[in-house]
């Protein structure tokens, strides 16, 4: 019997925001959750910086954030740049460092995070969350 069959809410896709800066990851997470309607949202976790508070990325922080937001519906990982991409790709290649059905999303960090959180909070599946975040590349500002 699935969660929906039992009357429980269906699990939501989790979102992990990976940045070289803990402050940036946390701020984008708060922005996305705040703009997603202010109510309950899909689970969102920030994985920014290094464990000692420096700038960089940490496989351990990313893995812990993914485990934190995983409810079985999949995990979308959005990254800011450079080694954040490489770190997530390495974790995915290792195969056992991230929850099953985790996916690196090629999307702009801020706009993609907002689109991912809004879409996941509406109960969309991982494919739809990834598509919404990716489509954020098309947002024009002029």
C-alpha positions in Angstrom: 0.0 0.0 0.0 1.5 3.4 -1.0 1.5 6.4 1.3 -1.3 8.0 -0.9 -3.4 4.8 -0.5 -3.1 5.0 3.2 -4.3 8.6 3.3 -0.8 10.0 4.0 0.5 12.8 1.9 2.7 11.5 -1.0 6.4 12.1 -0.5 7.8 15.2 -2.1 11.0 15.5 -4.1 13.8 16.9 -2.0 15.9 19.8 -3.1 19.6 20.3 -2.2 21.3 23.6 -3.0 25.1 23.2 -3.3 27.2 26.3 -3.2 30.8 27.2 -2.5 29.5 29.4 0.3 27.3 28.3 3.2 25.8 31.7 3.4 24.8 31.7 -0.3 23.4 28.2 -0.1 21.4 29.0 3.0 20.2 32.4 1.6 19.0 30.8 -1.7 17.2 28.1 0.3 15.4 30.6 2.4 14.6 32.8 -0.6 13.1 29.8 -2.6 11.1 28.6 0.4 9.8 32.1 1.1 8.8 32.8 -2.5 7.2 29.3 -2.8 4.2 30.5 -1.1 5.1 30.7 2.5 3.3 27.5 3.6 4.8 24.1 3.8 7.2 23.4 1.0 9.1 20.5 -0.3 12.1 19.6 1.9 15.1 21.9 1.0 18.6 21.7 2.4 21.6 23.9 1.9 25.1 22.3 1.4 27.5 25.2 1.2 31.1 25.6 1.9 33.4 23.3 3.8 32.9 21.7 7.2 35.3 24.2 8.8 33.2 27.2 7.4 35.5 28.0 4.5 34.7 28.4 0.9 34.5 25.3 -1.2 32.4 22.2 -1.5 32.2 19.1 0.7 31.0 15.7 -0.4 30.1 14.9 3.2 27.9 18.0 3.6 26.2 17.3 0.2 25.6 13.6 1.1 24.2 14.6 4.5 21.9 17.3 3.0 20.6 14.8 0.4 19.9 12.2 3.1 18.1 14.9 5.1 15.6 15.8 2.3 15.1 12.3 0.9 11.6 11.0 1.4 11.7 8.4 -1.4 10.4 10.7 -4.2 13.9 11.6 -5.5 16.4 14.4 -4.8 17.2 17.3 -7.1 20.7 18.8 -6.6 21.3 22.3 -7.9 24.8 23.6 -7.9 26.4 27.0 -8.3 29.6 26.4 -10.3 32.8 24.6 -11.0 33.9 22.1 -8.3 30.3 21.9 -7.0 29.3 20.3 -10.3 32.3 17.9 -10.1 31.7 17.0 -6.5 28.0 16.0 -7.2 29.0 14.2 -10.4 31.5 12.2 -8.4 29.0 11.4 -5.7 26.5 10.2 -8.3 29.2 8.1 -10.0 30.1 6.5 -6.7 26.6 5.2 -6.6 26.1 4.8 -2.8 26.8 8.3 -1.5 23.5 9.9 -2.5 19.9 8.5 -2.1 18.6 6.5 -4.9 17.0 8.6 -7.6 19.2 11.6 -7.0 19.9 13.9 -9.9 22.2 16.7 -10.8 20.1 19.5 -12.3 21.6 21.8 -15.0 19.9 25.1 -14.0 20.6 28.6 -13.0 21.2 28.5 -9.2 18.7 31.1 -7.9 16.0 30.9 -10.5 16.3 27.2 -10.8 16.1 26.7 -7.1 12.9 28.7 -6.9 11.3 26.8 -9.8 12.4 23.5 -8.3 11.0 24.3 -4.8 7.7 25.6 -6.2 7.2 22.6 -8.5 8.3 20.0 -5.9 6.0 21.7 -3.3 3.1 21.2 -5.7 3.7 17.4 -5.6 5.4 17.1 -9.0 7.7 14.2 -9.6 11.4 14.4 -10.1 11.2 14.7 -13.9 8.9 17.7 -13.6 11.0 19.3 -10.9 14.1 18.9 -13.1 12.3 20.3 -16.1 11.0 23.3 -14.2 14.4 24.2 -12.9 16.1 23.7 -16.3 13.4 25.9 -17.9 14.6 28.7 -15.7 17.4 29.3 -18.2 14.7 30.8 -20.4 13.7 33.5 -17.9 14.6 36.8 -19.6 15.3 39.9 -17.5 14.9 42.5 -20.2 
